[in-house]
């Protein structure tokens, strides 16, 4: 029963997220092509690279809180998709994604330590595999799933614990991981092609647009879970609101 439900959920989630995934990959591709082939865009890239180089982890924390938490929250709030405890939800989003900014920044540094700064095929494959099949699948996807379950339970610990059952582990978490791969495997390829100082800024742009695209497109009720971020990815509710 769980196996058939898992297969059904994965099919529906892939169908639900295919268009947002393509849109986000095109956005990331456009940013990458601009960096490599459009000289007029260099001042913009240099601006963000200088910010990241100068402020380091402080930039990572603040920018990810803004792009992953504040901006998506404002859209969801203004579009009427947040209905309970908006102040607490805003705090939740910003604190969660501030932490994720620190975590992702540290992870990108670890990737350089383990595999170097190269952009050859072997290095890229190693980084993508470690990112998506170890870091995301075994750590960030479960962590963010539990965090959004806590938010959906109106920040009630007891109700959150009740949601952490076999169905979540065997059905919804695997669905989240698979749909996460759909979006983020192509995106992290582009991220790891960028210089280290631009990897987190590009991640933030993809993260923000991904949440917003899903909020716009995933507006019909559905039981199939959707995801936002990566390495760094989170669940999105059936209405398009991160959960």
Kinemage of the C-alpha trace (Angstrom):
@kinemage 1
@onewidth
@group {chain A} dominant
@subgroup {mainchain}
@vectorlist {calphas} color= white
{ca unk a 1} P 0.000 0.000 0.000
{ca unk a 2} L 2.798 2.414 0.950
{ca unk a 3} L 4.714 1.487 -2.195
{ca unk a 4} L 1.777 2.207 -4.502
{ca unk a 5} L 1.049 5.455 -2.658
{ca unk a 6} L 4.705 6.456 -2.948
{ca unk a 7} L 4.751 5.810 -6.707
{ca unk a 8} L 1.485 7.698 -7.146
{ca unk a 9} L 2.732 10.666 -5.111
{ca unk a 10} L 6.024 10.818 -6.997
{ca unk a 11} L 4.211 10.828 -10.345
{ca unk a 12} L 1.864 13.586 -9.237
{ca unk a 13} L 4.658 15.608 -7.654
{ca unk a 14} L 6.807 15.370 -10.783
{ca unk a 15} L 3.864 16.456 -12.911
{ca unk a 16} L 3.085 19.307 -10.530
{ca unk a 17} L 6.679 20.551 -10.371
{ca unk a 18} L 7.832 19.985 -13.960
{ca unk a 19} L 6.906 23.438 -15.279
{ca unk a 20} L 8.291 25.315 -12.229
{ca unk a 21} L 11.467 23.249 -12.477
{ca unk a 22} L 11.960 24.122 -16.152
{ca unk a 23} L 11.284 27.806 -15.436
{ca unk a 24} L 13.832 27.881 -12.627
{ca unk a 25} L 16.433 26.037 -14.652
{ca unk a 26} L 15.981 28.514 -17.507
{ca unk a 27} L 16.385 31.405 -15.071
{ca unk a 28} L 19.559 29.892 -13.627
{ca unk a 29} L 20.850 29.141 -17.122
{ca unk a 30} L 20.200 32.734 -18.167
{ca unk a 31} L 22.135 34.012 -15.150
{ca unk a 32} L 25.018 31.660 -15.889
{ca unk a 33} L 25.165 32.612 -19.560
{ca unk a 34} L 25.070 36.292 -18.621
{ca unk a 35} L 28.080 35.832 -16.370
{ca unk a 36} L 30.151 34.038 -18.999
{ca unk a 37} L 29.029 35.720 -22.223
{ca unk a 38} L 27.520 39.167 -21.459
{ca unk a 39} L 30.243 41.624 -20.379
{ca unk a 40} L 27.692 44.332 -19.521
{ca unk a 41} L 26.430 42.163 -16.655
{ca unk a 42} L 29.810 41.976 -14.917
{ca unk a 43} L 29.281 45.025 -12.640
{ca unk a 44} L 26.219 43.318 -11.161
{ca unk a 45} L 28.085 40.064 -10.565
{ca unk a 46} L 31.077 41.948 -9.158
{ca unk a 47} L 28.794 43.817 -6.763
{ca unk a 48} L 27.412 40.611 -5.243
{ca unk a 49} L 30.804 38.905 -5.277
{ca unk a 50} L 32.311 41.851 -3.379
{ca unk a 51} L 29.495 41.742 -0.833
{ca unk a 52} L 30.018 38.019 -0.271
{ca unk a 53} L 33.806 38.352 -0.094
{ca unk a 54} L 33.651 41.273 2.315
{ca unk a 55} L 30.927 40.122 4.697
{ca unk a 56} L 31.287 36.346 4.376
{ca unk a 57} L 28.921 34.363 6.542
{ca unk a 58} L 27.025 37.508 7.617
{ca unk a 59} L 26.081 38.074 3.979
{ca unk a 60} L 25.077 34.409 3.649
{ca unk a 61} L 22.787 34.558 6.688
{ca unk a 62} L 21.096 37.862 5.857
{ca unk a 63} L 20.721 37.349 2.100
{ca unk a 64} L 19.294 33.838 2.440
{ca unk a 65} L 16.862 35.028 5.111
{ca unk a 66} L 15.708 37.731 2.698
{ca unk a 67} L 15.554 35.650 -0.500
{ca unk a 68} L 14.322 32.398 1.043
{ca unk a 69} L 12.207 33.790 3.860
{ca unk a 70} L 11.178 37.443 3.701
{ca unk a 71} L 10.412 37.875 -0.007
{ca unk a 72} L 8.419 34.629 -0.395
{ca unk a 73} L 6.558 35.410 2.852
{ca unk a 74} L 5.591 38.864 1.586
{ca unk a 75} L 4.260 37.405 -1.658
{ca unk a 76} L 2.321 34.669 0.126
{ca unk a 77} L 0.947 37.117 2.673
{ca unk a 78} L -0.133 39.683 0.084
{ca unk a 79} L -1.727 36.982 -2.070
{ca unk a 80} L -3.785 35.722 0.863
{ca unk a 81} L -2.057 32.353 1.253
{ca unk a 82} L -1.000 32.851 4.875
{ca unk a 83} L -3.962 32.644 7.224
{ca unk a 84} L -2.671 32.080 10.755
{ca unk a 85} L -0.128 33.806 13.014
{ca unk a 86} L 1.525 35.861 10.239
{ca unk a 87} L 4.048 37.506 12.581
{ca unk a 88} L 5.132 34.130 13.915
{ca unk a 89} L 5.325 32.695 10.409
{ca unk a 90} L 7.481 35.602 9.269
{ca unk a 91} L 9.837 34.999 12.173
{ca unk a 92} L 9.850 31.270 11.383
{ca unk a 93} L 10.713 31.793 7.712
{ca unk a 94} L 13.442 34.333 8.364
{ca unk a 95} L 15.107 32.408 11.203
{ca unk a 96} L 14.935 29.100 9.352
{ca unk a 97} L 16.422 30.477 6.159
{ca unk a 98} L 19.024 32.505 8.054
{ca unk a 99} L 20.196 29.212 9.539
{ca unk a 100} L 20.068 27.573 6.118
{ca unk a 101} L 22.160 30.419 4.705
{ca unk a 102} L 24.846 29.727 7.283
{ca unk a 103} L 24.601 25.992 6.645
{ca unk a 104} L 24.751 26.220 2.851
{ca unk a 105} L 27.666 28.664 2.983
{ca unk a 106} L 29.566 26.276 5.236
{ca unk a 107} L 28.690 23.369 2.960
{ca unk a 108} L 29.990 25.169 -0.129
{ca unk a 109} L 33.237 25.782 1.759
{ca unk a 110} L 33.395 22.081 2.631
{ca unk a 111} L 32.893 21.191 -1.029
{ca unk a 112} L 35.930 23.299 -1.946
{ca unk a 113} L 37.970 21.636 0.790
{ca unk a 114} L 36.976 18.159 -0.361
{ca unk a 115} L 37.008 18.574 -4.134
{ca unk a 116} L 38.758 21.868 -4.921
{ca unk a 117} L 37.765 24.868 -7.019
{ca unk a 118} L 37.899 23.184 -10.412
{ca unk a 119} L 35.069 23.182 -12.925
{ca unk a 120} L 36.145 20.053 -14.800
{ca unk a 121} L 33.636 17.253 -15.299
{ca unk a 122} L 34.988 15.000 -12.538
{ca unk a 123} L 34.943 17.764 -9.912
{ca unk a 124} L 31.434 18.870 -10.883
{ca unk a 125} L 30.092 15.313 -10.740
{ca unk a 126} L 31.636 14.792 -7.302
{ca unk a 127} L 30.175 18.032 -5.956
{ca unk a 128} L 26.714 17.453 -7.411
{ca unk a 129} L 26.600 13.857 -6.162
{ca unk a 130} L 27.694 14.807 -2.639
{ca unk a 131} L 25.331 17.790 -2.619
{ca unk a 132} L 22.194 16.057 -3.856
{ca unk a 133} L 22.564 12.423 -2.777
{ca unk a 134} L 24.193 12.949 0.619
{ca unk a 135} L 23.733 16.478 1.974
{ca unk a 136} L 20.255 17.140 0.577
{ca unk a 137} L 18.767 13.645 0.639
{ca unk a 138} L 20.027 12.663 4.094
{ca unk a 139} L 20.059 15.978 5.913
{ca unk a 140} L 18.402 19.103 4.516
{ca unk a 141} L 15.281 17.493 3.056
{ca unk a 142} L 14.432 15.664 6.314
{ca unk a 143} L 15.325 18.720 8.401
{ca unk a 144} L 13.207 21.118 6.383
{ca unk a 145} L 10.334 18.662 6.142
{ca unk a 146} L 10.182 18.441 9.928
{ca unk a 147} L 10.496 22.220 10.315
{ca unk a 148} L 7.600 22.878 7.951
{ca unk a 149} L 5.536 20.173 9.631
{ca unk a 150} L 6.094 22.125 12.859
{ca unk a 151} L 4.883 25.303 11.153
{ca unk a 152} L 1.847 23.548 9.679
{ca unk a 153} L 0.999 22.206 13.148
{ca unk a 154} L 0.704 25.865 14.241
{ca unk a 155} L 4.040 25.555 16.065
{ca unk a 156} L 2.660 22.897 18.395
{ca unk a 157} L 5.317 20.340 19.319
{ca unk a 158} L 2.857 17.613 20.309
{ca unk a 159} L 0.932 17.875 17.052
{ca unk a 160} L 4.205 17.892 15.124
{ca unk a 161} L 5.310 14.647 16.745
{ca unk a 162} L 1.992 13.066 15.753
{ca unk a 163} L 2.723 13.916 12.109
{ca unk a 164} L 6.104 12.161 12.175
{ca unk a 165} L 4.779 8.724 11.341
{ca unk a 166} L 5.630 5.912 8.933
{ca unk a 167} L 3.634 7.560 6.158
{ca unk a 168} L 5.844 10.649 6.335
{ca unk a 169} L 9.026 8.582 6.318
{ca unk a 170} L 8.047 6.093 3.607
{ca unk a 171} L 5.913 8.271 1.318
{ca unk a 172} L 6.161 12.026 1.640
{ca unk a 173} L 9.859 12.415 2.446
{ca unk a 174} L 10.952 10.236 -0.531
{ca unk a 175} L 8.603 12.246 -2.753
{ca unk a 176} L 10.169 15.468 -1.508
{ca unk a 177} L 13.672 14.149 -2.208
{ca unk a 178} L 12.833 13.043 -5.752
{ca unk a 179} L 11.153 16.299 -6.678
{ca unk a 180} L 14.066 18.164 -5.095
{ca unk a 181} L 16.418 16.357 -7.476
{ca unk a 182} L 14.240 17.377 -10.414
{ca unk a 183} L 14.891 21.048 -9.749
{ca unk a 184} L 18.213 21.268 -8.024
{ca unk a 185} L 20.493 18.856 -9.891
{ca unk a 186} L 20.600 21.141 -12.978
{ca unk a 187} L 20.690 24.243 -10.777
{ca unk a 188} L 23.642 23.166 -8.643
{ca unk a 189} L 25.551 22.310 -11.818
{ca unk a 190} L 25.338 25.984 -12.752
{ca unk a 191} L 26.077 27.058 -9.189
{ca unk a 192} L 29.301 25.025 -9.065
{ca unk a 193} L 30.397 26.455 -12.413
{ca unk a 194} L 30.460 29.913 -10.813
{ca unk a 195} L 33.363 31.365 -8.789
{ca unk a 196} L 33.039 30.613 -5.045
{ca unk a 197} L 31.998 34.192 -4.203
{ca unk a 198} L 29.034 33.944 -6.588
{ca unk a 199} L 27.775 30.483 -5.670
{ca unk a 200} L 25.648 31.560 -2.711
{ca unk a 201} L 24.186 34.630 -4.502
{ca unk a 202} L 23.100 32.404 -7.397
{ca unk a 203} L 21.654 29.876 -4.968
{ca unk a 204} L 19.639 32.669 -3.336
{ca unk a 205} L 18.221 33.874 -6.648
{ca unk a 206} L 17.149 30.377 -7.666
{ca unk a 207} L 15.716 29.771 -4.197
{ca unk a 208} L 13.603 32.933 -4.243
{ca unk a 209} L 12.277 32.492 -7.773
{ca unk a 210} L 11.578 28.823 -7.120
{ca unk a 211} L 9.398 29.562 -4.103
{ca unk a 212} L 7.541 32.283 -6.001
{ca unk a 213} L 7.017 30.202 -9.148
{ca unk a 214} L 5.606 27.350 -7.084
{ca unk a 215} L 3.391 29.748 -5.159
{ca unk a 216} L 1.945 31.004 -8.452
{ca unk a 217} L 1.580 27.687 -10.253
{ca unk a 218} L 0.741 25.299 -7.409
{ca unk a 219} L -2.499 27.030 -6.506
{ca unk a 220} L -4.876 24.079 -6.944
{ca unk a 221} L -5.479 21.715 -4.035
{ca unk a 222} L -3.501 18.516 -4.342
{ca unk a 223} L -2.285 15.846 -2.017
{ca unk a 224} L 1.001 15.531 -3.882
{ca unk a 225} L 3.771 17.272 -1.935
{ca unk a 226} L 5.895 19.863 -3.697
{ca unk a 227} L 9.284 21.196 -2.738
{ca unk a 228} L 11.286 24.375 -2.685
{ca unk a 229} L 14.806 24.167 -2.000
{ca unk a 230} L 17.996 22.149 -2.003
{ca unk a 231} L 20.387 21.459 -0.655
{ca unk a 232} L 18.522 23.509 0.633
{ca unk a 233} L 15.034 22.662 -0.215
{ca unk a 234} L 11.780 22.638 1.598
{ca unk a 235} L 8.243 21.404 1.176
{ca unk a 236} L 5.588 23.597 -0.324
{ca unk a 237} L 1.989 23.140 0.616
{ca unk a 238} L -0.778 22.220 -1.783
{ca unk a 239} L -1.717 25.884 -2.101
{ca unk a 240} L 1.858 26.807 -2.985
{ca unk a 241} L 2.775 28.063 0.478
{ca unk a 242} L 6.001 26.611 1.920
{ca unk a 243} L 5.240 24.158 4.635
